[in-house]
Amino acid sequence: SCFAHTAPVLVHQQVSKRDGRMATSYYRARSRSNEAHLLAPVLTAAALVASKPSLIRSVSGLGSNDAPAADLLQDFSIETTPKSSLSVSNHAALLPPGTSVYVAAIPGTPKEEMVSLCARLREEGMVAVPHLAARAVCNQEQLKDWVDAFRSVGVGRVLLLAGDAPSPAGPFSSSMELLETDMLREFKAIDVAGHPEGSSNIPEPLKHLREKVHWATDHQVEMQIVTQVCFNAST
């Protein structure tokens, strides 16, 4: 990974299983004059991760020609939900210790289920990274309640999203507005979403991304830019 002068910024790959599809994309970012510059994806390996999880634990056995694959498999993240994790008896049986497991904020999921899963993931040796969707937050009191609840179970990193709701439930319509409350400085690290292919819902996505990177630099907060590029593994 490459680091901005005082706030490291890494565009991170994430593996996500949805509707039978696996997705991952590997990017690196570097900071020049406090701006993130995205490089093109160099590898996609979702099908490999999905079909042969044992390879994750044995990347040291890959040949020198497989160095990019080894690099990717040593540092990937995966997404789950409280409902999905009910079918997993122990995440440590499937994932290497210290894997970042993002907990999706599906609309209607009770806070208690999100917090409980984060606590469980930490107990099983994972790094729990819950989603926090701006448009789902009704007011600053509720935001503080979520922050306090996650911090109470040892969460140190969150992923900020605007959320898919067509209209906000409260005063926040973007992840930048959550950052501006300064309540999230309770966390050691804050992730934000990247949109390398653009977004129909976000005019000038790179402009908004720069604003978040500048905020992280100014506030000495570690930040990762997380992106998912979905594809059909059969094609």
Secondary structure, DSSP 8 states (H G I E B T S, - for coil): --B-SSSBEEEEEEEEEETTEEE-----EEEETTEEEE-------HHHHHH-THHHHTGGGS-GGGHHHHHHHTS-EEEE-HHHHTT-S-GGGTS-TT-EEEE---TT--HHHHHHHHHHHHHTT-EEEEEEEGGG--SHHHHHHHHHHHHHTT--EEEEE--S-SS-SSS--SHHHHHTTSGGGGSSEEEEE--TT--TTSSSHHHHHHHHHHHHHHTT-EEEEEE--B--TT-
